Amino acid sequence: MLLVDKINSWYGEGKVLHDVSLSVQEGEIVALFGRNGVGKTTTLRSIIGLTPPACKGKIIFNNENILGLPPYRIANKGIGFVPEDRRIFPYLTLKRNLDTGKKRKNQIKIDKKWDYNKVFELFPKLELLQNSLGKNLSGGEQQMLTIARTLMGNPELLILDEPSEGLAPLIARDVINLVLRLKEEYGLSILIVEQFSPKVLDYADKCYVMDMGRIVFSGSSGELKGNKKLQEELLGV
């Protein structure tokens, strides 16, 4: 489904990604862990088309090299992105915020169509708040809205940038549980970035760890759990 092959990126003269490679197969949850500032978000921005001015390598999605395509074309091909800063519209109602994530009718696969009913089934709390303005929602509610809005675009691959960031532990747990349901109940493929999350580690089919713009570990969740030295030195566990 997704293959990131030896991506190198620069901001000005500074090289920030060094031969970064990772993959997501259909139906997988893949975790990308690492401390702040190691290149995780730049990797995601490269995948979704918000690349730095200089970016080399290949990004293959469903057998097509999408590197260099504008973000709207990448989204239309089936990649949904949930940004860390949520980017909701504060003066639109929750339901109108959901509308901003919709694709045109001719871009929707009927058998995979997300609509209000399906989104509210996954996020029942949002149905109760559908007429509330975005600015009046809590952090957890805004994060659920951001995920739901992305689903309205009917992605095949969902990419999430630190969805638990800034949330209280119990709310963060609930958000991660909802993300995990997307794989278990809806078969969605997921690439999730976190500094570290034991819950994500438990459910991930494959894990990567970044440090200083490089992938320094790739393997199963069991292999990462068994590597205590790496967890301590690079993830602060």
Secondary structure, DSSP 8 states (H G I E B T S, - for coil): -EEEEEEEEEETTEEEEEEEEEEE-TT-EEEEE--TTSSHHHHHHHHHT---SEEEEEEEETTEE-TT--HHHHHHTTEEEE-TT----TTSBHHHHHHTT---GGG--GGG---HHHHHHH-HHHHHTTTSBGGGS-HHHHHHHHHHHHHTT--SEEEEE-TTTTS-HHHHHHHHHHHHHHHHTT--EEEEEES--HHHHHH-SEEEEEETTEEEEEE-HHHHHT-HHHIIIII--
